[in-house]
Amino acid sequence: MDFGLHLGTRGAAAQPGGLRALAQKADALGFAYLGLSDHIIISRSIDSKYPYSESGDWPGVDTGACLDQLTCLTYAAAVTEKIRLLTSVMVIPHRPAVLTAKMLATADMLSNGRVTAGVGVGWMKEELALLSAPPFNRRGAASNEYIEAFRTLWTDKSPQYDGEFVSFNNVAFEPKPAQAGGPPIWIGGEGMAARKRTGRLGDGWYPVLRNPRHLMDTPERFAAALADVHKFAEEAGRDPGNIDTAMFAPNYTLGAADADRWAFTGTAEQIAEDVRAYEEAGLNHLLIGFEDNDLQRSLDTIEGFATNVMPLVG
């Protein structure tokens, strides 16, 4: 298994020099992925329920602060050398399909093929409305079309697509991404719709550990959900063995923990034991949440994980 860090495009990562420092630190320490979250504009009043907290409250509503994900991703590409650059996740309907395909292809070309596109359908109805996205209750169907359109634009010499939400022909889309076939697409989400989308369309599955409705907090729960992904892949005529696996664990803490601790919290030995158990269950990549408002504390946390945990799991 390899490791990455997830950053919100606010807090320490949004300070002058903050994203550069964090990205370069992770690159130097041997992290495999740098993940960046996606919000563009925040409504002052949000009725939508955040899926990853018991209360449904989203912690970013207080300030409304965020930088654009794909701009930050391209910036990170310019200041790093080896680390892969992950949209963690990109809300597919936030931007027009052709523009998004071009932005991802540009970042991939300029980074020499280091982009992975983590994608999701989104949960904040108010933000999608502000961005003139497809209707909220049709965002899943629109997202499927976007994914198909991305691949068409990235691979076909004369790309054409005719769907309900995406349509184009008579276009030249050049240059193509550096990676053959374009950036790998990891499908974010924990529920059955995300599992099905991964089986049909994804290069990888990228759930979050801590969705109260679809917990992945034990290796057994993760393995059972992954079995659904593989079933849907087989039904679509795809090889389940070609689908990569990753997980975002936002609750990481290093230190003493009680018996009811979450996975990937506690002592270095306990976290390493969790890593090995999830790897046995089929997990290939673990993204840790290092989001913090204090830059030095973020840098110290990243180094602490690399120094204390990573050597225990090879």
C-alpha positions in Angstrom: 0.0 0.0 0.0 1.1 3.6 -0.6 0.0 6.8 1.0 -1.2 10.3 0.2 -2.5 13.4 1.9 -5.7 15.2 1.3 -5.9 19.0 1.7 -8.9 21.3 1.5 -8.3 24.4 -0.7 -8.6 26.6 2.3 -6.8 26.9 5.7 -3.0 26.3 5.5 -3.1 25.2 1.9 -4.6 28.6 0.9 -2.0 30.7 2.7 0.7 32.4 0.5 3.3 29.7 0.1 1.2 27.2 2.0 0.3 24.9 -0.8 3.9 25.0 -2.1 5.3 24.0 1.3 2.8 21.2 1.9 3.1 19.8 -1.6 6.9 19.9 -1.6 7.1 18.4 1.9 4.9 15.4 0.8 6.9 15.0 -2.4 10.2 14.9 -0.5 8.9 12.5 2.2 7.8 9.9 -0.4 4.0 10.3 -0.3 2.4 8.9 -3.5 -0.6 11.2 -3.8 -1.5 14.8 -3.1 -5.3 15.2 -3.0 -7.2 18.5 -3.2 -10.9 19.1 -2.5 -13.4 20.9 -4.7 -15.6 23.8 -3.8 -16.0 26.9 -6.0 -18.6 29.1 -4.4 -20.4 28.7 -1.1 -24.0 29.7 -0.4 -24.4 31.7 2.8 -27.4 29.5 3.6 -27.0 25.7 3.2 -29.9 23.3 3.7 -28.1 20.4 2.1 -26.8 17.8 4.5 -23.1 17.0 4.5 -22.8 13.2 4.2 -19.7 12.9 6.3 -20.9 14.1 9.7 -23.5 12.8 12.1 -25.1 16.3 12.3 -25.1 16.9 8.5 -23.2 20.2 9.1 -20.3 21.1 6.8 -17.3 22.7 8.5 -16.5 25.0 5.6 -19.7 27.0 5.8 -18.4 29.4 8.4 -16.1 31.3 6.2 -17.0 30.3 2.6 -13.3 30.3 1.8 -12.0 28.1 -1.0 -9.6 28.2 -3.9 -10.3 26.6 -7.2 -9.2 22.9 -7.2 -7.9 22.5 -10.7 -6.0 25.8 -10.6 -4.3 24.6 -7.3 -3.7 21.2 -8.9 -1.8 22.7 -11.8 0.1 24.9 -9.4 1.1 21.9 -7.4 2.3 20.2 -10.5 4.7 23.0 -11.1 6.3 22.9 -7.7 6.6 19.1 -7.3 8.4 16.3 -9.2 7.1 12.8 -8.4 3.9 12.9 -6.3 0.7 12.1 -8.2 -1.9 14.9 -8.2 -5.4 13.8 -7.2 -8.7 15.6 -7.4 -10.2 14.5 -4.1 -12.8 14.6 -5.3 -13.8 16.8 -8.2 -17.5 17.4 -8.3 -18.2 16.5 -11.9 -21.0 18.9 -12.7 -19.2 21.9 -11.2 -17.7 22.8 -14.6 -18.8 22.2 -18.2 -17.7 18.8 -19.5 -15.4 19.9 -22.4 -13.7 22.6 -20.3 -13.1 20.1 -17.4 -11.6 17.6 -19.8 -9.3 20.3 -21.2 -8.2 21.4 -17.7 -7.4 17.9 -16.6 -5.6 17.1 -19.9 -3.6 20.3 -19.5 -2.5 19.5 -15.9 -1.7 15.9 -17.0 0.5 17.1 -19.9 2.3 19.8 -17.8 2.9 17.3 -15.0 4.3 14.6 -17.3 1.4 12.3 -16.6 0.9 12.6 -12.8 -2.9 13.4 -12.6 -5.5 11.1 -11.2 -9.1 12.3 -11.5 -11.1 11.5 -8.3 -14.7 12.4 -9.1 -18.1 12.5 -7.4 -21.6 13.7 -8.1 -21.7 16.3 -5.3 -23.9 16.8 -2.3 -24.4 20.6 -2.0 -27.5 21.5 -4.0 -27.0 25.2 -3.4 -23.5 25.2 -4.9 -24.5 23.3 -8.0 -27.4 25.8 -8.5 -25.1 28.7 -8.2 -22.8 27.2 -10.9 -25.7 26.6 -13.3 -25.0 22.8 -13.2 -27.5 20.2 -14.3 -30.5 19.7 -12.0 -29.5 18.3 -8.7 -31.7 15.2 -9.0 -30.1 14.5 -12.4 -26.5 15.0 -11.4 -25.8 11.2 -11.4 -26.9 10.8 -15.0 -25.1 13.9 -16.0 -21.9 12.7 -14.3 -22.0 9.4 -16.2 -22.1 11.4 -19.5 -19.3 13.6 -18.4 -17.0 10.6 -17.6 -17.8 9.1 -21.0 -17.2 12.4 -22.7 -13.8 12.9 -20.9 -12.6 9.6 -22.3 -13.8 10.3 -25.8 -12.1 13.7 -25.8 -8.9 12.2 -24.4 -8.6 9.3 -26.8 -10.4 9.9 -30.1 -8.8 11.7 -33.0 -12.2 13.2 -34.0 -14.2 13.1 -30.8 -18.0 13.1 -30.9 -20.6 12.7 -28.2 -24.4 13.1 -28.2 -26.0 12.9 -24.8 -28.7 14.6 -22.8 -26.2 16.8 -20.9 -23.1 16.7 -23.1 -23.0 17.1 -26.9 -20.2 17.9 -29.3 -18.8 17.0 -32.8 -16.6 18.5 -35.4 -13.9 19.4 -32.9 -10.2 18.9 -32.5 -9.1 18.2 -28.9 -5.3 18.5 -28.7 -3.0 17.9 -27.1 -4.1 14.7 -25.6 -3.1 13.9 -22.0 0.3 12.5 -21.3 -1.1 9.3 -20.0 -2.4 6.9 -22.6 -6.2 7.0 -22.3 -6.1 10.0 -20.1 -5.9 10.4 -16.3 -7.2 7.4 -14.3 -10.7 8.1 -13.1 -11.4 7.1 -9.5 -15.1 7.2 -8.5 -15.7 8.7 -5.1 -18.7 7.7 -3.0 -19.7 5.0 -0.7 -23.3 4.1 -1.5 -24.7 1.6 -4.1 -24.9 4.2 -6.9 -21.2 5.0 -6.5 -20.3 1.3 -6.4 -22.3 0.7 -9.6 -20.7 3.7 -11.3 -17.3 2.4 -10.4 -18.0 -1.0 -11.8 -19.3 0.4 -15.0 -17.1 3.4 -15.6 -14.3 3.7 -13.1 -10.6 3.0 -13.2 -10.7 3.0 -9.4 -13.0 3.2 -6.3 -12.3 6.0 -3.8 -14.7 5.9 -0.8 -14.4 7.9 2.5 -13.9 5.9 5.7 -16.5 7.8 7.7 -19.8 8.2 6.0 -22.4 7.5 8.8 -24.8 5.9 6.3 -22.2 3.7 4.6 -19.3 3.2 7.0 -16.1 1.7 5.8 -14.6 1.7 9.3 -13.6 -1.9 9.3 -11.8 -4.0 6.7 -14.7 -6.3 6.6 -17.2 -3.6 5.7 -14.8 -2.3 3.0 -14.3 -5.8 1.6 -18.1 -6.4 1.4 -18.6 -3.1 -0.4 -15.7 -3.8 -2.8 -17.4 -7.1 -3.6 -20.3 -5.1 -4.9 -18.0 -3.0 -7.1 -16.5 -6.2 -8.6 -20.0 -7.7 -9.2 -21.1 -4.6 -11.1 -17.9 -4.7 -13.1 -18.5 -8.3 -14.1 -22.1 -7.4 -15.1 -20.7 -4.6 -17.3 -18.3 -7.1 -19.0 -15.2 -5.6 -17.3 -12.4 -7.3 -15.4 -12.7 -6.4 -11.7 -9.0 -7.0 -11.2 -8.3 -3.9 -13.3 -10.2 -1.6 -10.8 -7.9 0.2 -8.4 -8.8 0.9 -4.8 -8.2 3.9 -2.6 -9.7 5.4 0.6 -9.8 8.8 2.3 -9.4 8.6 6.1 -10.2 12.1 7.4 -10.0 11.2 11.1 -6.2 10.4 11.3 -4.6 11.2 14.7 -1.3 9.8 16.1 -1.2 9.1 19.8 -2.8 7.1 22.6 -6.3 6.0 21.9 -9.1 4.1 23.7 -10.6 0.8 22.7 -13.3 2.4 20.6 -10.8 4.3 18.4 -11.5 4.8 14.7 -9.3 3.0 12.2 -6.1 4.9 11.4 -6.0 6.6 14.8 -4.0 5.7 17.8 -0.4 4.6 18.2 1.9 4.1 15.2 1.7 0.4 15.7 -2.1 0.4 15.8 -2.3 2.5 12.6 0.2 0.2 10.9 -2.0 -2.8 11.9 -5.0 -1.1 10.4 -3.1 -0.5 7.2 -2.1 -4.1 6.9 -5.7 -5.3 7.6 -7.2 -3.0 4.9 -4.5 -4.0 2.5 -5.5 -7.6 3.0 -9.1 -6.6 2.3 -8.1 -5.2 -1.1 -7.1 -1.5 -0.4 -4.1 -0.2 -2.5 -3.9 3.5 -1.6 -4.7 5.4 1.7 -5.2 9.1 1.7 -4.9 10.7 5.1 -6.6 14.0 6.1 -4.0 16.6 7.0 -6.2 19.6 6.7 -5.3 22.3 9.2 -5.4 26.1 9.5 -1.9 26.2 10.9 0.8 25.6 8.3 3.6 24.5 10.6 1.3 22.1 12.5 0.3 20.6 9.1 3.9 20.2 8.1 4.7 18.5 11.4 1.7 16.1 11.1 2.8 15.1 7.6 6.3 14.4 8.8 5.1 12.6 11.9 3.1 10.1 9.7 6.0 9.6 7.4 8.5 9.1 10.2 6.5 7.0 12.6 3.9 5.1 10.5 5.2 4.6 7.0 8.3 2.7 8.0 6.2 0.1 9.9 4.3 -0.9 6.8 7.2 -0.9 4.3 
